[in-house]
Amino acid sequence: LARWYPESGDEKRKADARFEALNKIANEKNLELIDMEHKCCGAFSIRNAIDSEIPRCDLFVADLTGLRSNVMVEIGMALHHLPKNRVLFYMQKADVVPGMNGPVENPPFDLSGYSYDRIVDSSEIETLVKRRIDGILNEITSNEDASSNKNSTTKSTKNRQKSSSDTGQTDYMTSS
């Protein structure tokens, strides 16, 4: 999860609610939610965490609220390492963002070609974003099932070939 960490006020309350909604989905789906704020502490390097965690994730969720530069870097890494359909964005209008003049309600133009969910409050994460996560998980499961069936067919063929060769060496049969 790439997101903005406001320090106080209404924006912090909304950011915490968005995180809790996503964390609830992760728990329901038995997914590991890696949030860099909770991953990093003390002398731990966030860059090392980003470099190691993003390439190994199955799906990547970015909260575009606040348009933070660190989130944009993480999005770039995710788009480099993952299929585009496994990178999810959502955004809630932010009224007060340090360094910005006025409210922020649209993603940067270079992300405009990607699909994102515009949310009004965190409860919409549990519907809109969850629906997209479900779609990705179904696709991953379908691909794994198809790959598993292909490997099973290959294994069965190999096993039949080895069994009919009269070698008597059943330990020679290995799964690929």
C-alpha positions as semicolon CSV with decimal commas, in nm:
position;residue;x (nm);y (nm);z (nm)
1;L;0,000;0,000;0,000
2;A;0,137;0,337;-0,102
3;R;-0,035;0,626;0,071
4;W;-0,016;0,973;0,224
5;Y;0,044;1,001;0,599
6;P;-0,101;1,335;0,713
7;E;0,017;1,431;1,060
8;S;-0,304;1,567;1,213
9;G;-0,653;1,696;1,168
10;D;-0,935;1,586;0,943
11;E;-0,703;1,462;0,666
12;K;-0,530;1,227;0,914
13;R;-0,867;1,096;1,033
14;K;-0,972;1,029;0,673
15;A;-0,635;0,866;0,589
16;D;-0,664;0,639;0,893
17;A;-1,019;0,542;0,792
18;R;-0,904;0,460;0,436
19;F;-0,624;0,243;0,577
20;E;-0,861;0,062;0,813
21;A;-1,106;-0,009;0,529
22;L;-0,827;-0,157;0,315
23;N;-0,688;-0,350;0,612
24;K;-1,035;-0,499;0,671
25;I;-1,045;-0,623;0,310
26;A;-0,695;-0,768;0,343
27;N;-0,795;-0,955;0,659
28;E;-1,116;-1,088;0,498
29;K;-0,922;-1,210;0,195
30;N;-0,630;-1,345;0,400
31;L;-0,392;-1,108;0,221
32;E;-0,076;-0,956;0,362
33;L;-0,112;-0,578;0,357
34;I;0,228;-0,412;0,364
35;D;0,203;-0,049;0,467
36;M;0,538;0,128;0,462
37;E;0,450;0,347;0,762
38;H;0,415;0,035;0,973
39;K;0,702;-0,146;0,799
40;C;0,958;0,126;0,863
41;C;1,085;0,252;1,188
42;G;1,406;0,369;1,350
43;A;1,707;0,323;1,125
44;F;1,516;0,100;0,882
45;S;1,544;0,226;0,524
46;I;1,212;0,273;0,350
47;R;1,393;0,252;0,016
48;N;1,515;-0,100;0,099
49;A;1,161;-0,198;0,191
50;I;1,020;-0,054;-0,131
51;D;1,290;-0,219;-0,342
52;S;1,222;-0,561;-0,188
53;E;0,846;-0,558;-0,126
54;I;0,702;-0,411;-0,447
55;P;0,857;-0,664;-0,690
56;R;0,728;-0,957;-0,485
57;C;0,368;-0,840;-0,442
58;D;0,077;-0,991;-0,635
59;L;-0,120;-0,669;-0,643
60;F;-0,042;-0,310;-0,555
61;V;-0,284;-0,053;-0,415
62;A;-0,206;0,318;-0,420
63;D;-0,402;0,586;-0,240
64;L;-0,358;0,889;-0,466
65;T;-0,510;1,122;-0,205
66;G;-0,269;1,406;-0,145
67;L;-0,059;1,328;-0,454
68;R;0,257;1,263;-0,252
69;S;0,581;1,229;-0,445
70;N;0,685;0,916;-0,256
71;V;0,360;0,748;-0,359
72;M;0,429;0,839;-0,722
73;V;0,774;0,676;-0,701
74;E;0,619;0,360;-0,556
75;I;0,356;0,360;-0,832
76;G;0,632;0,381;-1,093
77;M;0,806;0,082;-0,939
78;A;0,480;-0,114;-0,924
79;L;0,401;-0,038;-1,288
80;H;0,750;-0,156;-1,379
81;H;0,725;-0,486;-1,189
82;L;0,357;-0,581;-1,217
83;P;0,103;-0,617;-1,496
84;K;-0,095;-0,291;-1,523
85;N;-0,418;-0,466;-1,429
86;R;-0,271;-0,554;-1,087
87;V;-0,202;-0,194;-0,989
88;L;-0,506;-0,029;-0,828
89;F;-0,558;0,338;-0,755
90;Y;-0,817;0,517;-0,550
91;M;-0,844;0,882;-0,454
92;Q;-1,043;1,089;-0,209
93;K;-1,060;1,466;-0,244
94;A;-0,821;1,631;0,002
95;D;-0,905;1,984;0,110
96;V;-0,573;2,064;0,276
97;V;-0,249;1,927;0,131
98;P;0,086;2,078;0,231
99;G;0,256;2,240;-0,068
100;M;-0,062;2,253;-0,276
101;N;-0,282;2,553;-0,340
102;G;-0,638;2,450;-0,276
103;P;-0,805;2,111;-0,273
104;V;-0,664;1,813;-0,463
105;E;-0,926;1,602;-0,636
106;N;-0,776;1,465;-0,959
107;P;-0,482;1,234;-1,024
108;P;-0,180;1,369;-1,212
109;F;-0,222;1,376;-1,590
110;D;0,029;1,094;-1,647
111;L;-0,189;0,856;-1,444
112;S;-0,508;0,964;-1,617
113;G;-0,485;0,671;-1,859
114;Y;-0,513;0,423;-1,572
115;S;-0,831;0,322;-1,401
116;Y;-0,889;0,455;-1,052
117;D;-1,177;0,476;-0,810
118;R;-1,279;0,821;-0,694
119;I;-1,414;0,779;-0,343
120;V;-1,610;1,021;-0,125
121;D;-1,537;0,837;0,198
122;S;-1,361;0,524;0,319
123;S;-1,676;0,311;0,310
124;E;-1,651;0,312;-0,069
125;I;-1,319;0,127;-0,046
126;E;-1,517;-0,169;0,088
127;T;-1,732;-0,168;-0,225
128;L;-1,548;-0,015;-0,523
129;V;-1,189;-0,110;-0,441
130;K;-1,288;-0,446;-0,293
131;R;-1,469;-0,536;-0,618
132;R;-1,149;-0,466;-0,815
133;I;-0,936;-0,663;-0,568
134;D;-1,178;-0,956;-0,600
135;G;-1,143;-0,940;-0,979
136;I;-0,764;-0,949;-0,959
137;L;-0,766;-1,235;-0,708
138;N;-1,005;-1,432;-0,931
139;E;-0,776;-1,375;-1,229
140;I;-0,469;-1,483;-1,029
141;T;-0,649;-1,797;-0,909
142;S;-0,770;-1,877;-1,262
143;N;-0,419;-1,836;-1,401
144;E;-0,273;-2,055;-1,125
145;D;-0,542;-2,319;-1,184
146;A;-0,475;-2,316;-1,558
147;S;-0,101;-2,342;-1,496
148;S;-0,154;-2,619;-1,242
149;N;-0,376;-2,813;-1,484
150;K;-0,116;-2,772;-1,758
151;N;0,158;-2,896;-1,523
152;S;-0,061;-3,187;-1,407
153;T;-0,118;-3,293;-1,767
154;T;0,254;-3,268;-1,834
155;K;0,332;-3,465;-1,517
156;S;0,077;-3,735;-1,603
157;T;0,224;-3,770;-1,951
158;K;0,578;-3,789;-1,812
159;N;0,471;-4,043;-1,551
160;R;0,301;-4,262;-1,813
161;Q;0,607;-4,241;-2,034
162;K;0,846;-4,336;-1,755
163;S;0,620;-4,608;-1,620
164;S;0,593;-4,775;-1,958
165;S;0,969;-4,766;-2,015
166;D;1,031;-5,069;-1,788
167;T;1,312;-4,892;-1,603
168;G;1,167;-4,983;-1,266
169;Q;1,297;-4,656;-1,123
170;T;0,994;-4,483;-0,983
171;D;1,220;-4,234;-0,802
172;Y;1,322;-4,102;-1,144
173;M;0,980;-3,946;-1,189
174;T;1,002;-3,581;-1,084
175;S;0,748;-3,310;-1,092
176;S;0,823;-3,012;-1,308
